Amino acid sequence: MTHPATRDALRQLNCSPQQDALSDAAIAAWLALLPQWSLQNGKLCRDFGFKNYYQTLAFVNALAHMTHKQDHHPELIINYQTCAVRYDTHSVNQGAGGLSANDFICAAKADLIYDSGVTAP
């Protein structure tokens, strides 16, 4: 998959079956489009903050809808005012795992959900 030039272009992409993990150079290029995300233990990670549990769960529900449509599901750690989102792709590298374009696509879409204010009561 061709690297998109902007975060908005990244948000327009959709997930597709991936067999190969991204190289370290490709990961760095894709990560540059998502400044609030970081790499931790081989996963693409971001913690989202909210005012209350209702907003946290509203985000989780919107995220669940998007990830179901994309067929690419993150690890979530949900607390009262935070939702930690962790993406990686288990199917790449002959099942050994790694990061794929799908992780960055879904991360950009998660940012869009958060930025859209979908969590406001």
Phi, psi and chi 1 to 4 in degrees:
 res  aa     phi    psi   chi1   chi2   chi3   chi4
   1 MET       -  136.2 -179.3  175.7  -70.7      -
   2 THR   -72.9  137.6  -55.1      -      -      -
   3 HIS   -67.5  126.5  177.9  -88.1      -      -
   4 PRO   -73.4  154.3   25.3  -31.1      -      -
   5 ALA   -81.3  -25.5      -      -      -      -
   6 THR  -137.6  165.6   66.2      -      -      -
   7 ARG   -64.8  -38.1 -176.7  171.7   60.7  157.3
   8 ASP   -62.7  -40.2  -72.8  -24.7      -      -
   9 ALA   -64.8  -38.5      -      -      -      -
  10 LEU   -61.5  -41.4  178.5   57.9      -      -
  11 ARG   -64.4  -23.1  -70.5  173.6  171.3  170.9
  12 GLN   -82.2  -14.7  -61.6  -57.6  -47.5      -
  13 LEU   -76.2  160.4  -62.2  175.2      -      -
  14 ASN  -124.4  150.8  -71.5  -59.0      -      -
  15 CYS   -66.7  151.0  -67.2      -      -      -
  16 SER  -144.9  160.6   61.1      -      -      -
  17 PRO   -56.0  133.3  -25.3   34.6      -      -
  18 GLN  -119.9  137.2  -57.4  -72.8  -51.3      -
  19 GLN  -112.6  -27.9  -65.3 -177.4   -3.3      -
  20 ASP  -113.2  138.0  -62.5  -41.3      -      -
  21 ALA   -75.0  156.3      -      -      -      -
  22 LEU   -72.9  149.1  -64.4  171.7      -      -
  23 SER   -73.5  166.6   67.5      -      -      -
  24 ASP   -59.5  -39.1  -71.0  -16.7      -      -
  25 ALA   -66.7  -41.2      -      -      -      -
  26 ALA   -66.7  -40.8      -      -      -      -
  27 ILE   -59.1  -44.7  -70.4  169.4      -      -
  28 ALA   -61.7  -40.1      -      -      -      -
  29 ALA   -68.0  -43.6      -      -      -      -
  30 TRP   -68.3  -39.6  -72.6   74.0      -      -
  31 LEU   -63.3  -30.8 -172.1   59.9      -      -
  32 ALA   -61.8  -22.8      -      -      -      -
  33 LEU   -81.2  -11.3  -63.7  175.2      -      -
  34 LEU  -127.4   74.1  -58.6  169.9      -      -
  35 PRO   -63.9  -19.2   21.5  -30.7      -      -
  36 GLN   -91.7   -0.9  -65.7  175.1  -52.5      -
  37 TRP  -101.1  155.3  -69.2   77.3      -      -
  38 SER  -140.2  167.2   64.0      -      -      -
  39 LEU   -99.3  127.8  -61.3  178.4      -      -
  40 GLN  -139.2  119.1  -63.0  174.1   16.3      -
  41 ASN    51.4   43.4  -60.9  -41.8      -      -
  42 GLY    77.7    8.8      -      -      -      -
  43 LYS  -118.6  152.7  -64.3 -176.1 -179.6 -169.5
  44 LEU   -88.7  120.5 -176.7   60.9      -      -
  45 CYS  -131.3  145.0  -56.6      -      -      -
  46 ARG  -154.1  140.8  179.6  174.4  175.4 -168.9
  47 ASP  -103.8  125.4  -66.5  -14.7      -      -
  48 PHE  -102.3  133.7  -67.3   88.9      -      -
  49 GLY  -107.1  148.1      -      -      -      -
  50 PHE  -139.2  166.5  -56.3   93.8      -      -
  51 LYS   -78.1  -29.1  -68.3 -179.5 -176.8  175.5
  52 ASN  -159.4  177.6   55.7   49.2      -      -
  53 TYR   -66.9  -36.3 -165.9   63.5      -      -
  54 TYR   -58.4  -48.0  172.2   84.2      -      -
  55 GLN   -64.7  -38.9  -71.5 -174.8   -9.5      -
  56 THR   -59.8  -47.9  -55.3      -      -      -
  57 LEU   -70.4  -32.2  -71.1 -174.7      -      -
  58 ALA   -61.6  -42.1      -      -      -      -
  59 PHE   -63.8  -46.2  172.8   77.9      -      -
  60 VAL   -59.3  -42.6  168.7      -      -      -
  61 ASN   -65.2  -42.2  -74.4  -31.3      -      -
  62 ALA   -65.2  -40.3      -      -      -      -
  63 LEU   -63.3  -41.5 -173.4   67.6      -      -
  64 ALA   -61.7  -40.2      -      -      -      -
  65 HIS   -62.4  -47.8  178.5   73.9      -      -
  66 MET   -62.9  -46.1  178.6  -85.6  -67.6      -
  67 THR   -67.8  -30.4   59.2      -      -      -
  68 HIS   -66.3  -43.7  179.1   70.9      -      -
  69 LYS   -63.2  -36.7  -75.6  178.1   61.4  175.2
  70 GLN   -84.3  -13.4  -65.6  -63.0  -40.2      -
  71 ASP    54.6   44.7 -165.4   25.8      -      -
  72 HIS  -147.2  109.6 -167.6   67.2      -      -
  73 HIS  -111.2  133.0  -52.6   90.8      -      -
  74 PRO   -89.7  169.6   35.9  -37.8      -      -
  75 GLU   -84.6  133.0  172.4 -174.1  -24.7      -
  76 LEU  -121.1  138.7  -58.8  176.4      -      -
  77 ILE  -123.6  112.9  -57.0  167.8      -      -
  78 ILE  -110.4  127.8  -56.1  162.6      -      -
  79 ASN  -126.4 -177.8  -67.4  -57.1      -      -
  80 TYR   -53.9  -49.1 -178.4   77.0      -      -
  81 GLN  -120.7   13.4  -68.3 -179.5  -57.6      -
  82 THR  -143.1  152.5   60.4      -      -      -
  83 CYS  -134.2  114.4  177.9      -      -      -
  84 ALA   -89.4  127.4      -      -      -      -
  85 VAL  -114.9  129.4  180.0      -      -      -
  86 ARG  -130.3  117.8  -49.9  -73.6 -177.2 -105.0
  87 TYR  -110.3  140.1  -84.6  107.5      -      -
  88 ASP  -158.4  170.4   66.4  -33.4      -      -
  89 THR  -119.1  111.4  -55.9      -      -      -
  90 HIS   -70.9  -26.6  -59.2  -76.8      -      -
  91 SER   -83.3  -12.5   61.1      -      -      -
  92 VAL   -78.8  166.2  -64.2      -      -      -
  93 ASN    56.0   46.8  -69.8  -21.7      -      -
  94 GLN    53.8   39.7  -61.1  175.2  -20.4      -
  95 GLY    88.1   -1.0      -      -      -      -
  96 ALA   -78.2  -19.3      -      -      -      -
  97 GLY    88.4  170.0      -      -      -      -
  98 GLY   155.6 -165.5      -      -      -      -
  99 LEU  -103.8  139.4  -68.6  175.8      -      -
 100 SER  -126.2  174.3   74.0      -      -      -
 101 ALA   -57.2  -33.8      -      -      -      -
 102 ASN   -57.4  -37.2  -70.5  -10.9      -      -
 103 ASP   -62.4  -42.1  -59.5  -51.1      -      -
 104 PHE   -74.2  -36.3  -68.3   89.3      -      -
 105 ILE   -60.7  -49.8  -69.2  167.0      -      -
 106 CYS   -67.9  -35.0  -74.3      -      -      -
 107 ALA   -62.5  -43.0      -      -      -      -
 108 ALA   -64.3  -38.6      -      -      -      -
 109 LYS   -69.7  -34.0  -70.1  178.0 -175.8  -67.2
 110 ALA   -64.4  -41.7      -      -      -      -
 111 ASP   -60.1  -41.3  -76.5  -12.0      -      -
 112 LEU   -62.7  -42.3 -176.6   59.1      -      -
 113 ILE   -60.5  -47.7  -68.9  167.7      -      -
 114 TYR   -61.9  -46.8 -174.3   75.6      -      -
 115 ASP   -68.9  -22.9  -65.9  -16.6      -      -
 116 SER   -75.8  -12.3   73.2      -      -      -
 117 GLY    76.7   21.5      -      -      -      -
 118 VAL   -58.5  -17.4   72.9      -      -      -
 119 THR   -87.4   -6.6   61.3      -      -      -
 120 ALA   -65.5  134.6      -      -      -      -
 121 PRO   -69.2      -   12.9  -15.5      -      -
